[in-house]
Amino acid sequence: MNVYYKIKPLFDNSVEFANPISHDEFIKNMPKLLKYHKALHLRPIQNNENILSNFTEENYCQIVLDCKLKKFNYFGGAAPRTKINVPQGEDLIFTANEAPADQLIPFHHELAQSKNTPSYVSFYCKKSPETGGETPLMDSSLVYRYIHKKYPEFEMKLKSLGVRYIRILPSENDLSSPLGRGWKSTYEVETKKELEEKLSKMIGIEYLWLDKGNISIKSEVLPAIFYNEETKEHIFFNSLIAAFNGWQDKRNNRLKSICYGDNSEIENDILKDITNFMENNKVCWKWMEGDIIWIDNRQAMHSRNTFTGDRKVYASLWNRPINESNEPKMIGCRNNLVNMPLSFGLWKVKNAKEVTYNAIKQGYRKLDCACDYGNEKEVGEGIKQAIDEGICKREDLHITSKLWNTFHKPEHVMLGFKKTLSDLKLDYLDLYLIHFPISLEYVPIDKKYPPEWVNLDNIMILQKQDLSETWKEMENLYTSKLARQIGVSNFSSSLLRQIVNCCKIAPHANQIELHPYLTQQNMLKLCREYNMEVIAYSPLGAKSYIELNMANEFQDLCNHKTINNIALHYSKTPVQILLRWAIQRNTIPICKSSSIKHMNENMDIFDFSITETDMILINKLNKNLRFNDPGKFCLEAFKTFCPIYD
Ligand SMILES: NC(=O)c1ccc[n+]([C@@H]2O[C@H](COP(=O)([O-])OP(=O)(O)OC[C@H]3O[C@@H](n4cnc5c(N)ncnc54)[C@H](OP(=O)(O)O)[C@@H]3O)[C@@H](O)[C@H]2O)c1
């Protein structure tokens, strides 16, 4: 289309795109722009004038289609809608919620009360109302942050219990109510029997027939707080505020429309306060005919003000772009902490039973162990205690361990693995890694365990071993389901390529030293190309190596001016900045701490986001400074030269 748009990010008053953007340019950049700005306002223009007369719903539909998004099947919504016929198809655009003009539609994410939610919501203004009728927007991560700071107990309850929605539906659409969509059109059925059959297949749903053909439907338990893997942000993603303020009509009582997942009552005063917060922080502007907005439904909520006059706003709901193979995940935070990109490390942990138990109790679900850490028995006891006390189940945990250097010969791989497994008191590992690409002389388990770097005569002896043969045995662990994922650690890019080129099962991850003094951009790029996870060890840099005399206080990143300034700016600690930086680089940091205070501090990194500018400032601290270098410490400690990096 030969159209230009005046474009404005709706959440940032300070940004106005300097020049109008062409249709093609917008289409090309639409997912990126929306990811970054969360909501965009487009005003189609020609010769710097608004196209009011000749821009039609047909043109709007073409923009939507040109974006090449996956189709979203509208199903389960409460709002009555009418399809708008355009030549491109009859189910592409429809009226926005046709709730009566004098009724406000509260803030909501489109279809957040169901499991079927669109990625994008777009609106087009065919006719602007006389007064009011705006579509205010709210950044959901902002709401999450507000709750996180002001109501930590409420947040915990939402996370652990989830929520349920209760709505009474008439049989036919009732246009006098904003939630008047009847059960026949909602569930695409004709009879009560058909509806019952459909509902009985939906796990967790309860229903009750009422008089006049109405039905009360209680949803399954749904998460109310999500983690957005794409933006690395938590969001308040639900329909709580919409239901609490708006699910009121002649059938429904808004105060009975929601409850926690255990059916207990949600605190009304908190919901009222969150509603006020949204009102005070919402973004509002006036519709003009021809205006279009795009909303990333994972990041922003919308509402609708009351209005007078005739208002025609059309909507279109879509999923992510067709060409996107790995859609970013939305992780519902309900007993689902295992998917959070943060791991707990157990190297140099002394009272490992207590520390492991405490870490799990504080909410860590990924644990990073190794034979070489010499504490797997105690770690196993800590895991057992946490499971026995019902803090979590085995399947809620993700446990990593590593094959030590003396077990590289194919006949020793299973031996080393089984010892780790029995020490940890587990029957499978989630991830098993080759600890170092360094093969050492075998030391029998009954003679010395953990074997460490030297043999029984206290000498470090390198052994000839083809690592691809070791990898074949790792693959056997995978195929026999003893290790759910297999990977490597401390592998350089050429070694990684070697394994990838000869393997049947590619490494799931490479665990490497990563912090702002050692950013390893090329390795990150390569792993991304191989679709391999990057796990970042020693994310705090020197901190872990000072006690070993392998680093000094001056090298501590927490004392660096840049990190300190950024920490001050976000009201976070330097450690939190380092961990957050790692997460925003799409790596999974492993952080070790023996203190509960530090454990909690290190987990409190999901309520803020480092800007791209600050990320670049931190990236620039790189000096390729490696603290964990066998080429150095093996020579110093064991008089054996075995570099693995050039
Ligand atoms: N694959 C490998 O070869 C390899 C190598 C090294 C490490 N790793 C893994 O990665 C994990 C993490 O690396 P790491 O242990 O070397 O280092 P790290 O986690 O970067 O740093 C740990 C050090 O930082 C301190 N610390 C933690 N949180 C803090 C906070 N909020 N404020 C102040 N100090 C804090 C800890 O002290 P406190 O205990 O007093 O809190 C400890 O001294 C290891 O435990 C291990 O699981 C793997």
The ligand as a Gaussian input file, in Angstrom:
#p B3LYP/6-31G(d) Opt

LIG

0 1
 N       31.119000     -25.524000      35.073000
 C       32.085000     -25.015000      35.755000
 O       33.248000     -25.275000      35.498000
 C       31.780000     -24.067000      36.878000
 C       32.794000     -23.249000      37.386000
 C       32.477000     -22.341000      38.393000
 C       31.189000     -22.289000      38.884000
 N       30.216000     -23.114000      38.390000
 C       28.835000     -23.098000      38.922000
 O       28.363000     -21.748000      38.976000
 C       27.968000     -21.425000      40.281000
 C       28.132000     -19.945000      40.528000
 O       29.448000     -19.527000      40.344000
 P       30.401000     -19.160000      41.537000
 O       30.015000     -19.914000      42.745000
 O       31.778000     -19.302000      41.046000
 O       30.208000     -17.624000      41.726000
 P       29.058000     -16.554000      41.907000
 O       27.764000     -17.207000      42.120000
 O       29.240000     -15.621000      40.786000
 O       29.531000     -15.815000      43.230000
 C       29.465000     -16.418000      44.488000
 C       30.045000     -15.463000      45.500000
 O       29.283000     -14.271000      45.553000
 C       28.776000     -14.077000      46.856000
 N       27.421000     -13.551000      46.742000
 C       26.339000     -14.180000      46.231000
 N       25.269000     -13.376000      46.273000
 C       25.663000     -12.219000      46.826000
 C       25.013000     -11.008000      47.143000
 N       23.720000     -10.836000      46.874000
 N       25.746000     -10.008000      47.704000
 C       27.053000     -10.173000      47.961000
 N       27.718000     -11.303000      47.683000
 C       27.048000     -12.317000      47.121000
 C       28.811000     -15.416000      47.530000
 O       28.955000     -15.259000      48.903000
 P       27.876000     -15.800000      49.973000
 O       27.858000     -17.277000      49.863000
 O       28.361000     -15.293000      51.251000
 O       26.551000     -15.186000      49.591000
 C       30.042000     -16.029000      46.889000
 O       31.194000     -15.566000      47.530000
 C       28.833000     -22.351000      41.129000
 O       28.379000     -22.462000      42.450000
 C       28.766000     -23.611000      40.342000
 O       27.530000     -24.263000      40.550000
 C       30.494000     -23.990000      37.369000

